Amino acid sequence: MLSFATLLPLVSLVLAKENLRTYSAISPKASDIAVAAATASTAVTTSDVEGAAFNRFVVIWLENTDFDKAAESEGLSYLAQYGVTLDNYWALTHPSEPNYMAAVGGDYFGLDDDRFIALPKNVSSIVDLLDEKNISWAEYQEHLPYTGFQGFNYSNQETFANDYVRKHNPLILYDSVADDADRLSHIKNFTQFEYDLANEQLPQWSFITPNMTNDAHDTTIEFSANWAKNFIKPLLENEYFMNETLVLLTFDENETYADKNKVFALLFGGAVPESLHGTVDSTFYNHYSEIASVEANWNLHNLGRHDAAANVFDIVAKKTNVTNDEVDTTYLVNNQTYTGYLNDASQELPAPNVNAVNKVGKGVLPAISSLWAEKYTSQSSAGFFTSTTTTISTGSIHDATTTASASKSGSASGSASVKASGSASATASSAAASATKSTGAGNTIQVAGLTALFGFVAALAL
């Protein structure tokens, strides 16, 4: 008899939608990669744009770990004494890729898997906001084979274990970055981080992704936490790195899909005063707060998506006179996605809310507003902005209320109306959480209404 884990691919196949948007994955041979690496262009840019609370922001993401396990690990417990633990920080959905996408673009557009994705060039990201004010930026992806690599993955060439994966590289998912040679030259590997650090040429914004071993995806939290400790400890002693720097260390999602999708997060760096070392901040944050905090710190425009409504890290809020929203998380789960552009080809790409105002009173980036104004008006007039979209149709995003489906299949097992202030992401009710079964492989399947499906699959196993 086949095991349940063996049957999962069959279940996934049965559940898959026929009208799913798909893309042709870029999977070059090792020989082609070597040729491309020889001519790849790497940019080194710095800037010194003064911010309200920090002058450099560094984001480090680890993988798939429940809050308690991360907080109790030896490595992260050690680091926590040098910073502020955010104990009410939330991922947005499952699995990994939509969370990475949302953290730099303000939405995940209905993505509910880890497939090859390339968002159209008219979809903006945090890069557009940074570039407008000439704030330098870069990504550092461990074992990226060369600067600007766009392939689906790059395995260890000796062991063939998972190493670099595109799904953990947020900016490469946006064609507004990937189709621009100059921007592409800022997507680097870890050797370039070491070079930029040694030469005191780090950018003011950066996103760091360890490989699949070091980020806990293919190992354990203890292994990953020790990696993080060993990677970060020398940085804590580096005067150049620490100077006016804010570092966010967090996770893409939790491991137990049926639980509330709250993840461990830690803020540290020279921008965090010693009086806050070892303390806890219980303000509600999510991955959209990463963008919102950058906007507030440098008084930037917004993307017209969930960044405009998101709460700002308290260390920034205090410097910018921002009042964060209180968010009731009683029924917040964030363990499934909504029906949208990337999981239903019948859905239009939602326009950003060109009228959105962020927490520091700045409107949408003018270039975004002019590009999308007509589409936003037409979608609003057509009643497009409903529970199946995440762009709010009128007014300021953080003054709106949205209702989001708990499941892409439209299951009645849980949809909840949630105050959008600081959240506005698709959520599921506690009933939906109890109606799911989390497998050892980290997959979640709706139990309610699938009796016939499992009967069919069980028959295949006999």
C-alpha positions in Angstrom: 0.0 0.0 0.0 1.2 3.5 -0.8 1.9 5.8 2.1 0.0 9.1 2.5 3.1 11.0 1.8 3.6 9.1 -1.5 0.0 10.0 -2.4 0.4 13.7 -1.9 1.6 14.4 -5.5 -1.5 12.6 -6.8 -3.8 14.6 -4.5 -2.1 17.8 -5.6 -2.6 16.8 -9.3 -6.3 16.2 -8.7 -6.6 19.6 -6.9 -4.7 21.6 -9.5 -6.6 24.1 -11.6 -6.6 23.7 -15.4 -6.6 27.5 -15.8 -3.5 28.1 -13.7 -1.0 30.6 -15.1 2.3 28.9 -15.9 5.7 30.1 -17.1 8.6 28.5 -18.9 11.2 27.9 -16.3 14.8 28.9 -17.0 16.9 25.9 -16.3 20.3 26.2 -18.1 22.9 23.5 -18.1 26.0 23.8 -15.9 28.1 24.5 -19.0 25.8 27.3 -20.0 26.0 28.8 -16.5 29.8 28.8 -16.6 29.7 30.7 -19.9 27.2 33.3 -18.6 29.1 33.7 -15.3 32.3 34.7 -17.2 30.5 37.8 -18.6 28.1 38.7 -15.8 28.2 42.3 -14.7 28.2 43.1 -11.0 27.3 46.5 -9.7 28.7 48.0 -6.5 26.8 51.1 -5.5 26.6 53.0 -2.2 24.7 56.0 -1.1 24.2 58.1 2.1 20.6 59.1 2.2 19.8 60.0 5.8 16.9 58.2 7.4 14.8 59.0 10.4 15.7 55.9 12.4 18.4 54.1 10.4 20.7 54.7 7.4 21.0 51.0 6.4 18.4 48.3 6.4 19.4 44.6 6.1 16.8 41.8 5.9 17.8 38.1 6.5 15.2 35.4 6.0 15.2 31.8 7.3 12.7 29.1 6.5 9.7 27.2 7.7 9.9 27.2 11.5 7.3 27.7 14.2 7.8 30.7 16.5 8.5 28.7 19.7 11.1 26.4 18.1 12.9 29.4 16.7 12.8 31.4 19.9 14.1 28.5 22.0 17.0 27.7 19.7 20.4 28.3 21.1 21.6 30.4 18.2 18.6 32.8 18.1 18.4 33.0 21.8 21.9 34.3 21.8 21.2 36.9 19.2 18.0 38.0 20.9 20.0 39.5 23.8 21.4 42.1 21.3 18.1 43.2 19.9 14.3 43.4 20.1 12.2 40.3 19.7 9.0 40.9 17.7 6.6 38.4 19.1 3.6 39.4 17.0 5.1 39.2 13.5 3.1 37.3 10.9 3.8 35.6 7.6 1.1 36.1 5.0 0.3 32.7 3.6 1.9 29.4 2.6 4.2 28.2 1.1 7.5 30.1 0.8 7.4 32.0 -2.6 4.3 34.1 -2.1 5.8 35.4 1.2 9.1 36.4 -0.5 7.2 38.1 -3.3 4.9 40.1 -1.0 7.8 41.3 1.2 9.2 43.4 -1.7 6.0 44.1 -3.7 3.2 44.5 -1.3 1.1 41.6 -2.5 1.4 37.9 -3.5 -1.4 38.1 -6.2 -3.0 34.8 -5.2 0.2 32.7 -5.5 -0.1 29.5 -3.5 2.8 27.4 -4.6 6.5 27.6 -5.4 6.5 27.4 -9.2 8.4 29.5 -11.6 6.9 33.0 -11.6 7.7 36.2 -13.5 5.4 39.1 -12.6 4.8 41.5 -15.6 7.0 44.5 -15.9 4.3 46.9 -14.9 4.2 45.5 -11.4 6.5 47.6 -9.2 8.5 46.7 -6.1 10.4 48.4 -3.3 13.2 48.9 -5.8 11.1 51.6 -7.6 10.7 53.4 -4.3 14.4 53.3 -3.5 15.5 54.3 -6.9 13.3 57.4 -6.9 15.4 58.7 -4.0 18.7 57.3 -5.1 18.9 54.9 -2.2 21.4 52.1 -3.1 20.2 48.5 -2.8 21.2 44.9 -3.5 20.3 41.3 -2.9 22.8 38.7 -1.6 21.8 35.1 -2.4 24.0 32.3 -1.1 25.4 30.2 -3.9 23.8 32.1 -6.6 26.0 30.9 -9.5 26.6 34.4 -10.9 25.2 37.9 -10.6 21.8 38.2 -12.1 21.2 34.5 -12.6 17.5 34.0 -13.4 17.3 30.2 -13.3 14.9 28.1 -11.3 17.6 26.6 -9.1 21.3 25.9 -8.8 22.3 22.7 -7.0 25.5 21.9 -5.2 27.8 20.7 -8.0 29.4 18.0 -5.9 26.5 16.6 -3.8 23.7 17.8 -6.0 21.8 18.9 -2.9 19.5 21.9 -3.0 21.4 25.1 -2.8 20.1 28.3 -4.4 16.5 28.4 -5.4 14.6 31.2 -7.3 11.6 31.0 -5.0 13.7 32.5 -2.2 14.9 35.4 -4.3 12.1 38.0 -4.1 13.3 40.6 -6.6 14.1 38.2 -9.4 10.3 37.4 -9.5 9.6 40.9 -10.8 10.3 41.5 -14.5 10.7 45.2 -13.6 14.0 44.0 -12.1 14.9 41.0 -14.1 14.4 42.7 -17.5 16.6 45.6 -16.5 20.3 44.9 -17.0 21.4 47.6 -14.5 19.0 46.3 -11.8 19.9 42.7 -12.5 23.5 43.6 -11.7 22.5 44.2 -8.1 21.4 40.6 -7.6 24.6 39.1 -6.1 25.9 36.1 -4.2 27.5 35.9 -0.8 31.0 36.4 -2.0 30.0 39.8 -3.1 28.5 40.6 0.3 31.9 39.8 1.8 33.6 42.0 -0.8 31.2 44.9 -0.2 31.5 44.6 3.5 35.3 44.5 3.4 35.5 47.5 1.1 32.8 49.4 3.1 30.6 49.6 0.1 27.4 48.0 1.3 24.1 49.4 -0.1 21.5 51.1 2.2 18.9 48.3 1.6 19.7 44.6 1.2 17.9 41.3 1.3 20.0 38.3 2.3 18.9 34.7 1.6 21.1 31.7 2.9 21.1 28.5 0.9 18.6 25.7 1.5 20.9 24.1 4.1 21.7 27.1 6.1 18.1 28.6 6.1 16.6 25.5 7.8 14.6 24.4 4.8 16.5 21.2 4.3 18.0 20.9 7.9 16.8 21.8 11.4 16.2 25.1 13.2 19.2 24.3 15.5 21.5 24.0 12.5 20.1 27.2 10.9 20.2 29.1 14.2 23.8 28.2 14.7 24.5 29.3 11.1 22.8 32.6 11.8 24.7 33.1 15.0 28.1 32.4 13.3 27.2 34.7 10.4 25.9 37.6 12.4 28.2 37.5 15.5 31.2 39.0 13.6 28.9 41.7 12.1 27.9 42.7 15.6 31.5 43.5 16.2 32.0 45.3 12.9 31.8 49.1 13.5 31.2 49.9 9.8 28.4 47.4 9.5 26.6 48.3 12.7 26.8 52.1 12.3 23.1 53.3 12.0 22.1 49.9 10.7 18.8 48.1 11.4 18.8 44.4 10.7 15.6 42.3 10.6 16.1 38.5 11.0 12.9 36.6 10.4 11.2 33.5 8.7 9.2 33.2 5.6 6.4 31.1 7.3 5.8 28.7 10.1 6.1 25.0 9.8 2.7 23.8 11.2 0.3 24.9 8.6 -2.8 24.4 10.7 -1.5 26.9 13.3 -1.6 30.7 13.2 1.1 31.7 10.8 3.1 33.8 13.3 6.9 33.7 12.9 9.9 34.6 15.0 11.5 38.0 14.2 14.3 39.9 15.7 15.5 43.5 15.1 19.1 44.4 16.0 22.0 46.6 14.8 23.5 50.0 15.7 20.1 51.6 15.2 18.7 49.7 18.1 19.7 51.5 21.4 21.3 49.3 24.1 18.3 50.1 26.4 16.2 48.0 24.1 18.5 45.0 23.9 16.8 41.8 25.2 13.3 43.4 25.1 10.1 42.4 23.4 7.9 44.4 21.0 4.3 43.0 20.8 3.0 45.4 18.1 1.3 43.6 15.1 3.6 43.4 12.1 3.8 41.3 9.0 6.0 41.0 5.9 4.4 44.1 4.5 5.8 46.0 7.5 9.3 45.6 5.9 8.3 47.9 3.1 6.2 50.2 5.2 9.1 50.8 7.6 11.5 51.6 4.8 8.9 54.1 3.4 8.5 55.8 6.8 12.2 55.9 7.5 13.1 57.6 4.2 9.8 59.4 3.7 9.1 57.5 0.5 6.0 57.1 -1.7 4.2 53.8 -1.5 3.3 51.1 -4.0 -0.5 51.3 -3.6 -0.7 47.8 -2.2 -0.6 46.5 1.3 2.6 48.4 2.1 0.5 51.5 2.5 -1.6 50.1 5.3 1.0 48.0 7.1 2.3 48.9 10.6 5.8 50.4 10.9 8.5 49.0 13.2 8.2 50.8 16.5 11.8 52.1 16.4 10.8 53.9 13.2 7.3 54.9 14.2 8.7 56.8 17.2 11.0 58.8 15.0 8.4 59.6 12.4 5.4 60.2 14.6 3.5 57.2 13.2 0.7 55.7 15.2 0.4 52.0 14.5 -2.9 50.3 14.2 -4.1 47.8 16.9 -4.9 44.6 15.1 -7.2 41.9 16.6 -5.6 38.6 15.7 -8.2 36.4 17.4 -9.4 35.0 14.1 -6.3 35.7 12.1 -4.6 32.6 10.7 -2.9 33.5 7.4 -2.4 29.9 6.4 -4.0 29.9 3.0 -4.1 32.2 0.0 -6.9 34.0 -1.8 -8.1 33.4 -5.3 -6.2 35.8 -7.5 -4.1 36.4 -10.6 -1.5 33.8 -10.1 -3.8 30.8 -9.2 -6.6 31.6 -11.5 -6.0 32.7 -15.1 -9.5 34.2 -15.3 -8.5 36.8 -12.7 -7.1 40.1 -13.9 -3.9 41.5 -12.4 -5.3 44.0 -9.9 -4.2 47.6 -10.2 -2.6 49.2 -7.2 -4.8 51.7 -5.4 -3.5 54.9 -6.9 -5.2 56.9 -4.1 -3.4 55.1 -1.3 -1.6 57.1 1.4 0.9 55.5 3.7 1.6 56.0 7.4 3.7 59.1 6.8 1.2 60.7 4.5 2.9 60.0 1.2 0.9 59.0 -1.8 1.6 56.4 -4.5 4.8 56.7 -6.4 3.9 59.1 -9.3 5.3 56.7 -11.9 3.1 53.9 -10.6 0.0 56.2 -10.4 0.4 57.5 -14.0 0.9 53.9 -15.3 -2.1 52.4 -13.5 -4.6 55.2 -13.1 -6.8 54.3 -16.1 -6.8 50.6 -15.2 -7.6 51.3 -11.6 -10.5 53.5 -12.6 -11.9 50.9 -15.0 -11.5 48.0 -12.5 -13.2 50.1 -9.8 -16.1 51.0 -12.1 -16.5 47.4 -13.0 -16.7 46.3 -9.4 -13.5 44.3 -9.7 -12.3 44.9 -6.2 -14.1 42.3 -4.2 -13.1 39.5 -1.8 -11.1 37.9 -4.6 -8.7 40.8 -4.9 -6.5 42.6 -2.3 -6.4 46.1 -3.7 -8.9 48.3 -1.9 -11.1 50.1 -4.4 -11.6 53.5 -2.7 -10.1 55.7 -0.1 -7.0 55.0 1.9 -6.1 51.4 2.3 -5.7 51.5 6.1 -9.2 52.9 6.4 -10.8 50.0 4.6 -12.3 46.7 5.6 -11.9 43.7 3.4 -13.3 40.2 3.4 -11.0 37.5 2.0 -11.7 33.9 1.1 -9.9 31.4 3.3 -9.3 28.9 0.4 -8.5 29.2 -3.2 -11.1 26.5 -3.8 -13.8 28.7 -2.3 -14.5 26.2 0.5 -17.0 27.4 3.0 -14.8 25.9 5.8 -13.6 29.4 6.7 -13.8 32.9 5.5 -13.4 35.8 7.9 -14.0 39.5 7.7 -10.9 41.1 9.0 -10.1 44.8 9.8 -7.6 45.7 7.1 -5.6 48.1 9.3 -2.1 46.7 9.3 -3.2 43.4 7.8 -5.6 43.2 4.9 -4.3 39.8 3.9 -6.3 36.7 3.1 -7.1 34.9 6.4 -8.9 31.9 7.5 -11.2 31.4 10.5 -10.4 29.1 13.4 -12.9 26.7 11.9 -10.7 26.5 8.8 -7.7 25.7 10.8 -9.4 22.8 12.5 -10.6 21.5 9.1 -7.1 21.1 7.8 -4.6 18.3 8.2 -0.9 19.2 8.2 1.3 16.4 6.8 4.9 15.6 7.7 5.9 17.0 4.4 4.6 20.4 5.3 1.6 20.4 3.0 -2.0 21.3 4.1 -5.1 19.8 2.5 -8.7 20.8 3.2 -10.4 17.8 4.8 -13.9 19.0 4.5 -15.6 18.1 1.3 -12.8 15.9 0.0 -14.1 12.5 1.1 -14.7 11.4 -2.5 -11.3 12.6 -3.6 -9.5 10.6 -0.9 -11.6 7.6 -1.7 -10.4 7.8 -5.2 -6.8 8.2 -4.2 -7.1 5.5 -1.7 -8.3 3.2 -4.4 -5.2 4.0 -6.4 -3.1 2.9 -3.5 -4.5 -0.6 -3.3 
